[in-house]
Amino acid sequence: MIDSSILTFIAFAGILTLTPGADTLLVIRNVLGGDVRTGIVTTAGICSGLFFHAILSALGVSLILMASATLYSLLKIAGALYLGWLGFQSLRSAVKSDTEQKISASLARPRSLRRSFVEGVMSNVLNPKTAVFYLAFLPQFIHPTDPVLIKSLFLAGIHFTMAFLWLCLVALLLDRYREMLLSSVLHRWLEGLCGTLLLGLGVRLMLEKR
């Protein structure tokens, strides 16, 4: 039965889902570098990471993370470095000449679906804001008589469904106009924009105070 607390969670999770961030940029980047399948697989990886945070929160591991400034800082640095690496890859692709891009495209293998999935998972798992969100937010919707782990996974499942549908829609819309977006100048501009934003998010995360 869906009570008022679940509806409140859906509303807040919806706002979080629709707010553009690193996850959206990663989906855009992978659709441009592959096709709609890579975007959907990336989305599946991103959303699967939500269950990781839900399990940690239910088991109380996130409490340790919140209590330890050192552990939080290490997670934040790892996440920032990962975003920076993704941004660097996009920027490197953006600054290649047309000839270099054609050579790379002819020699490179299609973007691996497994790689796209792993990138999605890592993007979510290494996001300290998601960990803190699940620690601070989920417990408010778990009643004392509820089985904590099951209820946490249930709420994460709601969030998974919303985020998956939204990011898949982004991937499908982007793929629809992919031919136009893959024109040499526009594609390089989009790659550069995604790379710059990913690097910016990484730097912001690194410098952000707890």
Z-matrix of the N, CA and C atoms (Angstrom, degrees):
N
C 1 1.462
C 2 1.525 1 109.92
N 3 1.328 2 116.18 1 134.22
C 4 1.466 3 120.63 2 -179.53
C 5 1.521 4 108.68 3 -92.96
N 6 1.326 5 116.30 4 113.17
C 7 1.461 6 119.95 5 179.03
C 8 1.521 7 110.17 6 -98.02
N 9 1.315 8 116.06 7 -175.54
C 10 1.464 9 120.62 8 -175.84
C 11 1.522 10 112.22 9 -64.95
N 12 1.334 11 116.93 10 -32.00
C 13 1.464 12 119.35 11 -179.31
C 14 1.528 13 110.76 12 -67.61
N 15 1.332 14 117.22 13 -36.41
C 16 1.462 15 120.65 14 177.86
C 17 1.523 16 110.18 15 -66.99
N 18 1.330 17 116.42 16 -40.56
C 19 1.465 18 120.19 17 178.23
C 20 1.521 19 110.66 18 -63.47
N 21 1.331 20 116.66 19 -37.71
C 22 1.465 21 120.36 20 176.94
C 23 1.520 22 110.59 21 -64.45
N 24 1.338 23 115.91 22 -42.46
C 25 1.462 24 119.81 23 177.65
C 26 1.532 25 110.70 24 -61.17
N 27 1.336 26 116.48 25 -42.64
C 28 1.467 27 120.59 26 179.70
C 29 1.521 28 110.40 27 -60.41
N 30 1.337 29 116.62 28 -40.44
C 31 1.466 30 120.54 29 -179.66
C 32 1.526 31 111.03 30 -63.77
N 33 1.338 32 116.76 31 -46.85
C 34 1.461 33 120.20 32 -178.99
C 35 1.531 34 111.34 33 -68.85
N 36 1.338 35 116.25 34 -41.09
C 37 1.466 36 119.69 35 178.74
C 38 1.526 37 110.49 36 -64.47
N 39 1.346 38 116.04 37 -33.67
C 40 1.465 39 120.17 38 177.77
C 41 1.521 40 111.74 39 -64.49
N 42 1.335 41 116.23 40 -42.19
C 43 1.470 42 120.49 41 177.71
C 44 1.521 43 110.06 42 -62.36
N 45 1.339 44 116.16 43 -44.61
C 46 1.467 45 120.58 44 179.42
C 47 1.524 46 110.89 45 -62.58
N 48 1.330 47 116.30 46 -39.40
C 49 1.463 48 121.22 47 -178.54
C 50 1.518 49 111.93 48 -66.42
N 51 1.328 50 117.40 49 -41.69
C 52 1.460 51 121.24 50 -175.36
C 53 1.521 52 113.28 51 -80.49
N 54 1.340 53 116.94 52 -10.75
C 55 1.467 54 120.32 53 178.81
C 56 1.526 55 109.48 54 -77.87
N 57 1.336 56 118.38 55 118.68
C 58 1.477 57 120.24 56 -178.53
C 59 1.522 58 111.25 57 -62.19
N 60 1.312 59 115.18 58 142.85
C 61 1.457 60 120.45 59 179.31
C 62 1.513 61 110.57 60 -160.68
N 63 1.326 62 115.53 61 -158.84
C 64 1.465 63 120.76 62 -177.80
C 65 1.523 64 111.96 63 -61.06
N 66 1.341 65 117.22 64 -35.72
C 67 1.467 66 120.36 65 -178.95
C 68 1.523 67 110.98 66 -62.51
N 69 1.329 68 116.21 67 -45.90
C 70 1.470 69 120.55 68 179.56
C 71 1.524 70 110.79 69 -62.70
N 72 1.321 71 116.30 70 -43.18
C 73 1.465 72 120.53 71 179.55
C 74 1.530 73 111.22 72 -62.96
N 75 1.334 74 116.51 73 -38.30
C 76 1.460 75 119.97 74 -179.89
C 77 1.533 76 110.88 75 -66.05
N 78 1.330 77 116.69 76 -40.35
C 79 1.465 78 120.14 77 177.49
C 80 1.524 79 110.36 78 -63.23
N 81 1.329 80 116.58 79 -45.02
C 82 1.471 81 120.84 80 178.93
C 83 1.525 82 110.02 81 -60.01
N 84 1.324 83 115.87 82 -46.55
C 85 1.469 84 121.32 83 -179.23
C 86 1.523 85 111.23 84 -58.96
N 87 1.324 86 117.18 85 -44.23
C 88 1.460 87 120.14 86 -175.82
C 89 1.526 88 113.05 87 -75.99
N 90 1.320 89 117.46 88 -29.56
C 91 1.465 90 119.14 89 174.42
C 92 1.523 91 109.90 90 -67.26
N 93 1.334 92 116.78 91 -42.56
C 94 1.464 93 120.79 92 178.97
C 95 1.527 94 111.00 93 -65.39
N 96 1.346 95 116.64 94 -33.72
C 97 1.452 96 120.36 95 -178.67
C 98 1.516 97 113.27 96 -87.68
N 99 1.328 98 117.24 97 -7.51
C 100 1.456 99 120.98 98 -179.40
C 101 1.518 100 111.08 99 -141.12
N 102 1.320 101 116.08 100 -107.02
C 103 1.457 102 121.08 101 176.77
C 104 1.522 103 108.22 102 -158.67
N 105 1.330 104 116.15 103 -168.74
C 106 1.460 105 119.54 104 -176.49
C 107 1.531 106 110.95 105 -63.87
N 108 1.341 107 117.80 106 -30.07
C 109 1.465 108 120.07 107 179.53
C 110 1.525 109 111.44 108 -63.99
N 111 1.334 110 116.52 109 -42.34
C 112 1.462 111 119.44 110 179.11
C 113 1.522 112 110.62 111 -64.94
N 114 1.336 113 116.32 112 -35.21
C 115 1.460 114 119.89 113 177.37
C 116 1.512 115 112.12 114 -65.64
N 117 1.337 116 117.05 115 -42.46
C 118 1.463 117 121.16 116 -179.66
C 119 1.523 118 110.90 117 -69.27
N 120 1.336 119 117.15 118 -40.14
C 121 1.469 120 120.56 119 178.51
C 122 1.524 121 110.29 120 -66.77
N 123 1.331 122 117.00 121 -39.20
C 124 1.465 123 120.74 122 175.45
C 125 1.519 124 110.19 123 -60.47
N 126 1.333 125 115.55 124 -42.87
C 127 1.466 126 121.10 125 177.64
C 128 1.520 127 111.27 126 -60.28
N 129 1.333 128 116.50 127 -43.07
C 130 1.463 129 120.40 128 178.75
C 131 1.527 130 110.85 129 -61.23
N 132 1.331 131 116.89 130 -39.21
C 133 1.456 132 120.41 131 177.77
C 134 1.518 133 111.93 132 -65.76
N 135 1.331 134 115.67 133 -44.87
C 136 1.468 135 120.55 134 179.31
C 137 1.522 136 110.46 135 -58.58
N 138 1.324 137 115.83 136 -48.96
C 139 1.460 138 120.33 137 -175.90
C 140 1.526 139 112.15 138 -70.55
N 141 1.315 140 117.79 139 -30.89
C 142 1.463 141 120.72 140 177.16
C 143 1.521 142 111.29 141 -63.34
N 144 1.335 143 116.20 142 -30.97
C 145 1.453 144 120.10 143 178.33
C 146 1.519 145 113.09 144 -61.86
N 147 1.336 146 117.06 145 -22.39
C 148 1.467 147 120.60 146 179.38
C 149 1.525 148 111.10 147 -63.07
N 150 1.336 149 116.64 148 -36.33
C 151 1.460 150 119.90 149 179.28
C 152 1.528 151 111.04 150 -67.82
N 153 1.334 152 116.20 151 -32.27
C 154 1.462 153 120.96 152 176.45
C 155 1.527 154 109.73 153 -60.23
N 156 1.342 155 116.02 154 -48.31
C 157 1.463 156 119.96 155 -179.88
C 158 1.525 157 111.50 156 -66.81
N 159 1.337 158 116.98 157 -36.99
C 160 1.461 159 120.50 158 179.65
C 161 1.523 160 110.90 159 -64.05
N 162 1.337 161 117.14 160 -41.13
C 163 1.470 162 121.29 161 179.45
C 164 1.523 163 110.42 162 -66.20
N 165 1.335 164 116.47 163 -44.58
C 166 1.471 165 119.63 164 178.86
C 167 1.522 166 111.24 165 -61.38
N 168 1.317 167 115.44 166 -41.76
C 169 1.464 168 119.70 167 179.19
C 170 1.519 169 110.71 168 -63.61
N 171 1.344 170 116.74 169 -44.13
C 172 1.464 171 120.79 170 -179.21
C 173 1.524 172 111.88 171 -64.98
N 174 1.320 173 116.54 172 -35.34
C 175 1.461 174 120.70 173 -178.75
C 176 1.525 175 112.70 174 -83.29
N 177 1.313 176 117.04 175 -6.50
C 178 1.456 177 120.63 176 177.92
C 179 1.512 178 114.13 177 86.59
N 180 1.338 179 117.56 178 3.10
C 181 1.462 180 119.89 179 -179.64
C 182 1.519 181 110.65 180 -65.00
N 183 1.329 182 116.07 181 -34.83
C 184 1.463 183 119.65 182 -179.67
C 185 1.526 184 111.43 183 -63.67
N 186 1.343 185 116.82 184 -26.87
C 187 1.468 186 119.33 185 177.21
C 188 1.522 187 110.45 186 -62.10
N 189 1.335 188 115.14 187 -39.55
C 190 1.468 189 119.55 188 177.94
C 191 1.529 190 109.63 189 -63.88
N 192 1.325 191 114.97 190 -42.03
C 193 1.464 192 119.80 191 179.89
C 194 1.519 193 111.09 192 -60.82
N 195 1.331 194 116.02 193 -43.49
C 196 1.464 195 120.03 194 -179.84
C 197 1.529 196 111.65 195 -67.64
N 198 1.340 197 116.47 196 -35.65
C 199 1.461 198 120.44 197 -176.47
C 200 1.517 199 112.36 198 -77.18
N 201 1.324 200 117.10 199 -25.43
C 202 1.457 201 120.77 200 -175.91
C 203 1.530 202 110.64 201 -102.54
N 204 1.312 203 115.67 202 112.57
C 205 1.468 204 120.40 203 178.36
C 206 1.523 205 110.41 204 -65.34
N 207 1.336 206 116.61 205 -33.97
C 208 1.465 207 120.30 206 -178.58
C 209 1.523 208 111.14 207 -66.43
N 210 1.345 209 116.77 208 -47.58
C 211 1.457 210 120.51 209 -179.53
C 212 1.526 211 111.14 210 -63.90
N 213 1.328 212 115.59 211 -40.52
C 214 1.466 213 119.40 212 178.84
C 215 1.522 214 110.20 213 -62.98
N 216 1.331 215 116.75 214 -43.43
C 217 1.463 216 120.83 215 -179.80
C 218 1.522 217 111.39 216 -63.39
N 219 1.333 218 116.85 217 -40.05
C 220 1.464 219 120.40 218 179.24
C 221 1.527 220 111.00 219 -63.85
N 222 1.331 221 116.95 220 -41.65
C 223 1.458 222 120.72 221 178.35
C 224 1.527 223 110.33 222 -65.91
N 225 1.309 224 115.49 223 -39.78
C 226 1.461 225 120.19 224 179.87
C 227 1.526 226 110.80 225 -64.56
N 228 1.316 227 117.09 226 -43.11
C 229 1.469 228 121.30 227 179.18
C 230 1.531 229 110.38 228 -64.48
N 231 1.346 230 116.47 229 -43.15
C 232 1.467 231 120.03 230 179.20
C 233 1.525 232 110.60 231 -61.16
N 234 1.321 233 116.31 232 -43.87
C 235 1.461 234 120.03 233 178.46
C 236 1.514 235 112.59 234 -64.53
N 237 1.330 236 116.65 235 -40.97
C 238 1.463 237 120.85 236 179.64
C 239 1.524 238 111.29 237 -65.06
N 240 1.337 239 116.23 238 -42.57
C 241 1.469 240 120.24 239 178.96
C 242 1.521 241 111.52 240 -64.92
N 243 1.325 242 116.57 241 -36.59
C 244 1.464 243 120.06 242 179.77
C 245 1.533 244 110.55 243 -67.67
N 246 1.325 245 116.77 244 -44.62
C 247 1.462 246 120.03 245 176.65
C 248 1.528 247 110.66 246 -61.86
N 249 1.339 248 115.62 247 -40.33
C 250 1.459 249 119.74 248 178.42
C 251 1.518 250 111.99 249 -62.67
N 252 1.332 251 116.94 250 -39.31
C 253 1.467 252 120.95 251 178.86
C 254 1.521 253 110.81 252 -65.11
N 255 1.325 254 117.14 253 -43.66
C 256 1.466 255 120.66 254 177.68
C 257 1.529 256 110.35 255 -62.11
N 258 1.338 257 115.93 256 -42.61
C 259 1.462 258 119.89 257 178.93
C 260 1.514 259 112.01 258 -63.56
N 261 1.329 260 116.75 259 -40.48
C 262 1.467 261 121.18 260 178.85
C 263 1.523 262 110.47 261 -62.52
N 264 1.333 263 117.39 262 -41.23
C 265 1.460 264 120.92 263 179.19
C 266 1.528 265 111.00 264 -60.97
N 267 1.337 266 116.63 265 -41.56
C 268 1.465 267 120.45 266 179.17
C 269 1.529 268 111.27 267 -67.70
N 270 1.319 269 116.64 268 -42.59
C 271 1.467 270 120.20 269 179.86
C 272 1.521 271 110.95 270 -65.19
N 273 1.317 272 117.38 271 -38.51
C 274 1.460 273 120.98 272 178.51
C 275 1.527 274 110.17 273 -62.74
N 276 1.332 275 116.05 274 -39.28
C 277 1.461 276 119.84 275 177.76
C 278 1.527 277 110.69 276 -68.12
N 279 1.325 278 116.65 277 -36.07
C 280 1.468 279 120.96 278 -176.47
C 281 1.526 280 112.71 279 -68.27
N 282 1.343 281 117.55 280 -33.29
C 283 1.464 282 120.28 281 -175.04
C 284 1.523 283 113.05 282 -89.28
N 285 1.335 284 117.45 283 -2.95
C 286 1.458 285 119.52 284 176.83
C 287 1.522 286 110.23 285 -67.10
N 288 1.311 287 116.30 286 144.85
C 289 1.456 288 120.41 287 175.45
C 290 1.524 289 109.51 288 -70.81
N 291 1.334 290 116.45 289 164.73
C 292 1.461 291 120.76 290 179.26
C 293 1.524 292 111.21 291 -57.74
N 294 1.337 293 116.04 292 -40.49
C 295 1.464 294 119.90 293 -179.86
C 296 1.526 295 110.63 294 -64.31
N 297 1.334 296 116.18 295 -44.94
C 298 1.465 297 120.45 296 179.34
C 299 1.521 298 110.88 297 -62.15
N 300 1.324 299 116.59 298 -38.83
C 301 1.460 300 119.50 299 -179.66
C 302 1.522 301 110.98 300 -66.37
N 303 1.331 302 116.94 301 -40.23
C 304 1.461 303 120.02 302 179.43
C 305 1.531 304 110.66 303 -65.38
N 306 1.344 305 116.03 304 -41.45
C 307 1.463 306 119.90 305 178.32
C 308 1.530 307 110.46 306 -64.17
N 309 1.337 308 115.84 307 -44.52
C 310 1.462 309 119.90 308 -179.61
C 311 1.519 310 110.86 309 -63.04
N 312 1.340 311 115.53 310 -40.63
C 313 1.467 312 119.75 311 -178.76
C 314 1.527 313 111.03 312 -65.48
N 315 1.331 314 115.83 313 -35.81
C 316 1.465 315 119.04 314 -178.36
C 317 1.520 316 112.03 315 -74.62
N 318 1.346 317 116.84 316 -28.24
C 319 1.454 318 121.02 317 -177.37
C 320 1.523 319 112.89 318 -93.52
N 321 1.321 320 115.42 319 -27.59
C 322 1.462 321 119.06 320 -173.90
C 323 1.523 322 111.46 321 -77.11
N 324 1.318 323 115.51 322 147.60
C 325 1.451 324 121.08 323 173.38
C 326 1.527 325 108.62 324 -79.12
N 327 1.342 326 117.44 325 156.87
C 328 1.460 327 119.36 326 175.56
C 329 1.527 328 109.95 327 -58.06
N 330 1.328 329 116.34 328 147.46
C 331 1.456 330 120.00 329 -178.45
C 332 1.530 331 109.80 330 -57.49
N 333 1.317 332 115.71 331 126.17
C 334 1.452 333 121.49 332 -177.25
C 335 1.528 334 110.81 333 -66.72
N 336 1.337 335 116.27 334 134.13
C 337 1.457 336 120.36 335 176.85
C 338 1.526 337 110.03 336 -66.51
N 339 1.329 338 115.70 337 -36.47
C 340 1.465 339 119.37 338 177.72
C 341 1.522 340 110.80 339 -62.77
N 342 1.324 341 116.29 340 -42.52
C 343 1.471 342 120.39 341 179.01
C 344 1.525 343 110.23 342 -63.31
N 345 1.317 344 116.74 343 -41.20
C 346 1.464 345 120.51 344 179.53
C 347 1.521 346 110.88 345 -62.89
N 348 1.344 347 116.30 346 -41.19
C 349 1.465 348 120.30 347 179.21
C 350 1.526 349 110.69 348 -63.78
N 351 1.330 350 116.17 349 -45.82
C 352 1.468 351 120.58 350 -178.99
C 353 1.529 352 110.33 351 -63.26
N 354 1.335 353 117.08 352 -40.91
C 355 1.466 354 120.11 353 177.57
C 356 1.518 355 110.66 354 -59.50
N 357 1.318 356 116.47 355 -40.97
C 358 1.458 357 120.45 356 178.73
C 359 1.522 358 112.06 357 -64.31
N 360 1.332 359 116.08 358 -46.32
C 361 1.469 360 120.12 359 179.33
C 362 1.518 361 111.01 360 -60.67
N 363 1.331 362 116.40 361 -48.12
C 364 1.464 363 120.43 362 -177.50
C 365 1.519 364 111.62 363 -63.71
N 366 1.327 365 116.66 364 -37.59
C 367 1.460 366 120.44 365 178.93
C 368 1.524 367 111.01 366 -59.45
N 369 1.331 368 116.79 367 -38.09
C 370 1.457 369 120.67 368 -178.73
C 371 1.524 370 112.23 369 -81.86
N 372 1.334 371 115.71 370 -45.48
C 373 1.470 372 120.17 371 -176.81
C 374 1.522 373 111.69 372 -62.51
N 375 1.341 374 117.27 373 -35.97
C 376 1.460 375 121.19 374 -177.69
C 377 1.526 376 113.41 375 -88.06
N 378 1.314 377 115.85 376 11.18
C 379 1.465 378 119.98 377 179.67
C 380 1.535 379 109.16 378 -94.01
N 381 1.345 380 118.35 379 105.25
C 382 1.466 381 119.94 380 -177.84
C 383 1.518 382 112.76 381 -64.78
N 384 1.332 383 117.10 382 -27.32
C 385 1.460 384 119.58 383 179.72
C 386 1.528 385 111.09 384 -65.86
N 387 1.334 386 116.06 385 -35.79
C 388 1.459 387 119.12 386 177.09
C 389 1.516 388 110.56 387 -66.94
N 390 1.334 389 116.43 388 -41.48
C 391 1.465 390 120.63 389 178.71
C 392 1.519 391 110.87 390 -60.87
N 393 1.334 392 116.24 391 -45.16
C 394 1.460 393 120.59 392 -179.37
C 395 1.525 394 110.40 393 -67.74
N 396 1.330 395 116.84 394 -39.01
C 397 1.466 396 121.12 395 178.24
C 398 1.528 397 110.70 396 -58.54
N 399 1.328 398 115.75 397 -45.75
C 400 1.458 399 119.12 398 -178.98
C 401 1.523 400 112.22 399 -69.90
N 402 1.312 401 116.86 400 -31.94
C 403 1.458 402 119.55 401 177.67
C 404 1.518 403 110.92 402 -70.14
N 405 1.332 404 116.65 403 -45.92
C 406 1.457 405 120.49 404 -173.75
C 407 1.529 406 112.74 405 -82.60
N 408 1.328 407 116.17 406 -27.56
C 409 1.454 408 119.58 407 -170.51
C 410 1.525 409 113.34 408 -97.56
N 411 1.317 410 117.11 409 -48.27
C 412 1.466 411 120.33 410 -175.53
C 413 1.532 412 113.85 411 -57.92
N 414 1.341 413 118.52 412 -45.09
C 415 1.475 414 118.24 413 -177.17
C 416 1.528 415 113.89 414 -57.47
N 417 1.329 416 117.72 415 -24.54
C 418 1.455 417 120.31 416 -179.64
C 419 1.524 418 112.17 417 -67.29
N 420 1.332 419 116.79 418 -18.73
C 421 1.458 420 121.32 419 -177.34
C 422 1.527 421 112.18 420 -109.42
N 423 1.322 422 115.97 421 12.54
C 424 1.462 423 121.18 422 178.06
C 425 1.524 424 108.41 423 -112.91
N 426 1.313 425 116.04 424 115.04
C 427 1.456 426 120.91 425 -178.93
C 428 1.534 427 110.27 426 -78.99
N 429 1.323 428 116.80 427 156.83
C 430 1.472 429 119.97 428 -178.05
C 431 1.524 430 113.80 429 -55.80
N 432 1.327 431 116.99 430 -29.72
C 433 1.468 432 119.44 431 -178.09
C 434 1.527 433 112.91 432 -89.28
N 435 1.321 434 117.75 433 -4.71
C 436 1.466 435 121.31 434 -178.96
C 437 1.528 436 111.37 435 -77.50
N 438 1.330 437 117.88 436 144.42
C 439 1.472 438 120.04 437 169.59
C 440 1.523 439 108.65 438 -69.79
N 441 1.313 440 116.52 439 113.02
C 442 1.470 441 121.44 440 -167.33
C 443 1.522 442 112.70 441 -58.55
N 444 1.323 443 117.50 442 -49.76
C 445 1.464 444 119.96 443 -176.10
C 446 1.529 445 111.30 444 -64.81
N 447 1.324 446 116.53 445 -45.01
C 448 1.469 447 120.20 446 -178.90
C 449 1.521 448 110.53 447 -63.54
N 450 1.334 449 116.93 448 -43.33
C 451 1.467 450 120.08 449 -179.24
C 452 1.528 451 110.65 450 -67.03
N 453 1.334 452 116.72 451 -37.92
C 454 1.463 453 120.16 452 178.64
C 455 1.526 454 110.83 453 -63.37
N 456 1.347 455 116.29 454 -43.37
C 457 1.470 456 120.57 455 178.77
C 458 1.530 457 110.89 456 -67.27
N 459 1.328 458 116.76 457 -34.29
C 460 1.456 459 120.60 458 177.83
C 461 1.532 460 110.70 459 -63.88
N 462 1.329 461 116.23 460 -46.41
C 463 1.463 462 120.31 461 178.80
C 464 1.528 463 110.99 462 -65.30
N 465 1.335 464 115.75 463 -40.04
C 466 1.465 465 119.38 464 176.92
C 467 1.525 466 110.12 465 -63.64
N 468 1.338 467 116.86 466 -34.12
C 469 1.460 468 120.56 467 177.50
C 470 1.522 469 112.19 468 -64.35
N 471 1.322 470 116.45 469 -37.85
C 472 1.468 471 120.41 470 175.64
C 473 1.523 472 110.18 471 -63.14
N 474 1.331 473 114.80 472 -47.15
C 475 1.465 474 120.33 473 179.19
C 476 1.527 475 110.27 474 -62.39
N 477 1.333 476 116.81 475 -41.76
C 478 1.466 477 122.22 476 178.29
C 479 1.528 478 110.32 477 -56.72
N 480 1.331 479 116.62 478 -48.74
C 481 1.463 480 120.79 479 -177.13
C 482 1.521 481 111.76 480 -61.44
N 483 1.322 482 116.53 481 -44.64
C 484 1.463 483 120.73 482 -178.99
C 485 1.531 484 111.01 483 -65.35
N 486 1.331 485 115.60 484 -47.40
C 487 1.467 486 119.67 485 -178.03
C 488 1.524 487 111.19 486 -66.68
N 489 1.333 488 116.49 487 -39.35
C 490 1.460 489 120.42 488 -178.71
C 491 1.530 490 110.70 489 -63.74
N 492 1.327 491 116.91 490 -46.16
C 493 1.466 492 120.66 491 -179.40
C 494 1.529 493 110.82 492 -63.46
N 495 1.329 494 116.41 493 -41.98
C 496 1.467 495 120.05 494 -177.85
C 497 1.528 496 111.62 495 -66.85
N 498 1.325 497 117.35 496 -48.50
C 499 1.461 498 120.21 497 -177.79
C 500 1.529 499 111.94 498 -69.97
N 501 1.338 500 116.67 499 -31.26
C 502 1.466 501 118.99 500 174.32
C 503 1.525 502 110.57 501 -66.03
N 504 1.325 503 116.42 502 -37.75
C 505 1.468 504 120.31 503 176.34
C 506 1.523 505 110.48 504 -62.35
N 507 1.339 506 116.64 505 -42.21
C 508 1.467 507 121.13 506 176.61
C 509 1.523 508 109.97 507 -59.60
N 510 1.334 509 116.80 508 -45.26
C 511 1.470 510 121.27 509 -179.27
C 512 1.529 511 111.00 510 -63.71
N 513 1.330 512 117.19 511 -42.60
C 514 1.469 513 120.99 512 -178.74
C 515 1.529 514 111.57 513 -65.97
N 516 1.338 515 116.38 514 -42.71
C 517 1.469 516 120.12 515 179.14
C 518 1.524 517 110.58 516 -65.65
N 519 1.325 518 115.90 517 -40.34
C 520 1.456 519 119.90 518 179.87
C 521 1.523 520 110.73 519 -66.41
N 522 1.323 521 116.24 520 -40.26
C 523 1.468 522 120.40 521 -179.35
C 524 1.534 523 110.73 522 -67.23
N 525 1.321 524 117.00 523 -31.74
C 526 1.459 525 120.74 524 -179.45
C 527 1.520 526 111.56 525 -61.44
N 528 1.333 527 115.64 526 -35.82
C 529 1.466 528 120.37 527 -179.48
C 530 1.534 529 110.98 528 -105.94
N 531 1.328 530 115.76 529 22.03
C 532 1.458 531 120.96 530 -173.79
C 533 1.521 532 112.62 531 -62.44
N 534 1.328 533 117.32 532 -41.13
C 535 1.468 534 119.83 533 -178.59
C 536 1.519 535 111.12 534 -59.77
N 537 1.336 536 115.88 535 -42.75
C 538 1.457 537 119.28 536 178.50
C 539 1.527 538 110.64 537 -67.17
N 540 1.356 539 115.94 538 -41.22
C 541 1.454 540 120.26 539 -177.38
C 542 1.525 541 112.51 540 -70.64
N 543 1.351 542 116.31 541 -21.28
C 544 1.461 543 119.35 542 -178.68
C 545 1.521 544 112.94 543 -89.31
N 546 1.331 545 117.66 544 7.46
C 547 1.453 546 118.97 545 172.11
C 548 1.523 547 107.53 546 -60.33
N 549 1.305 548 116.68 547 144.34
C 550 1.464 549 122.38 548 -168.64
C 551 1.527 550 114.00 549 -47.87
N 552 1.325 551 116.95 550 -54.61
C 553 1.468 552 120.37 551 -174.86
C 554 1.517 553 111.04 552 -68.57
N 555 1.345 554 117.25 553 -46.99
C 556 1.461 555 120.91 554 -176.93
C 557 1.527 556 111.34 555 -66.32
N 558 1.336 557 115.88 556 -39.11
C 559 1.460 558 119.09 557 179.83
C 560 1.522 559 111.25 558 -62.75
N 561 1.318 560 116.31 559 -44.70
C 562 1.464 561 120.05 560 179.69
C 563 1.528 562 110.28 561 -65.34
N 564 1.327 563 116.17 562 -36.69
C 565 1.471 564 119.93 563 178.70
C 566 1.526 565 110.32 564 -64.84
N 567 1.337 566 116.91 565 -43.32
C 568 1.456 567 121.08 566 179.81
C 569 1.529 568 111.40 567 -67.18
N 570 1.337 569 115.85 568 -40.53
C 571 1.471 570 119.76 569 176.79
C 572 1.528 571 109.97 570 -60.89
N 573 1.328 572 115.59 571 -43.29
C 574 1.465 573 119.78 572 179.52
C 575 1.513 574 112.14 573 -64.99
N 576 1.351 575 115.85 574 -39.61
C 577 1.466 576 120.17 575 179.83
C 578 1.525 577 110.35 576 -65.49
N 579 1.345 578 116.89 577 -47.05
C 580 1.468 579 120.21 578 178.35
C 581 1.526 580 110.99 579 -60.68
N 582 1.329 581 116.14 580 -43.20
C 583 1.455 582 120.10 581 179.93
C 584 1.517 583 112.27 582 -62.73
N 585 1.332 584 115.92 583 -43.93
C 586 1.467 585 120.38 584 179.73
C 587 1.524 586 111.39 585 -63.19
N 588 1.341 587 116.07 586 -43.44
C 589 1.461 588 120.22 587 -179.21
C 590 1.529 589 111.38 588 -67.26
N 591 1.327 590 117.09 589 -40.30
C 592 1.463 591 120.11 590 177.67
C 593 1.524 592 111.08 591 -64.14
N 594 1.339 593 116.10 592 -43.47
C 595 1.468 594 119.37 593 176.08
C 596 1.527 595 110.93 594 -61.90
N 597 1.331 596 115.58 595 -42.08
C 598 1.459 597 120.09 596 179.25
C 599 1.523 598 112.10 597 -61.81
N 600 1.337 599 116.63 598 -41.89
C 601 1.461 600 119.97 599 177.24
C 602 1.522 601 110.98 600 -64.05
N 603 1.341 602 116.06 601 -38.13
C 604 1.456 603 119.72 602 177.95
C 605 1.514 604 112.31 603 -63.63
N 606 1.331 605 116.07 604 -45.91
C 607 1.474 606 120.89 605 179.07
C 608 1.534 607 110.28 606 -64.00
N 609 1.321 608 116.23 607 -42.20
C 610 1.463 609 120.45 608 179.77
C 611 1.532 610 110.83 609 -62.54
N 612 1.325 611 116.04 610 -41.78
C 613 1.459 612 120.31 611 178.68
C 614 1.518 613 110.49 612 -65.50
N 615 1.332 614 116.68 613 -40.54
C 616 1.467 615 120.64 614 -179.54
C 617 1.532 616 111.67 615 -63.29
N 618 1.348 617 116.43 616 -39.12
C 619 1.465 618 121.00 617 -174.62
C 620 1.528 619 113.22 618 -89.45
N 621 1.308 620 115.44 619 -12.82
C 622 1.463 621 119.67 620 -176.08
C 623 1.518 622 112.02 621 -66.94
N 624 1.307 623 115.77 622 133.45
C 625 1.467 624 120.13 623 176.95
C 626 1.510 625 108.19 624 -78.91
N 627 1.321 626 114.69 625 151.55
C 628 1.468 627 119.82 626 -178.08
C 629 1.495 628 110.71 627 -66.18
